[in-house]
């Protein structure tokens, strides 16, 4: 009988702990953090349109991204590798695709830094881009829709 009593007691304790834990939520790793004004870095992945699969475009962007918070507004800057291949890089803003602002270019390194506003770091940023490569033995000229997904758990002050 004492063994059965101990078992029943253990089950009761387990059930109470389980019940309590269902009401307590741990902060989500992908939560949209409240950030003070400043400069940060954030890791990201470029995804194929409307999927969770990594896009080839992921390899054309240098990581991590730079995240700036100015008066509570967030701006992300990414460095485009093979800049001469990327004819345009537009992000969706209020339902329309808008050219990202060119911050700088480095012709010797063939890179370009572009900047765009991001209202919610937990949401994917829709991107429309045009890749044209003229140095291949065949024509490569395509436009793509991709999404940038930020890993908010990697945000670090710069």
QUIURHU-V671137 format. One record per helix or strand of 2 or more residues. SS is the DSSP state (H for helix, E for strand). FROM is the first residue (numbers start at 1). LEN is the number of residues. If there is no record, write none. Layout:
ss/from/len
SS/FROM/LEN
SS/FROM/LEN
//
This chain:
ss/from/len
H/2/22
E/38/11
H/56/5
E/61/10
E/73/8
H/83/3
E/86/8
E/96/4
E/101/6
E/111/7
E/125/9
E/140/18
//
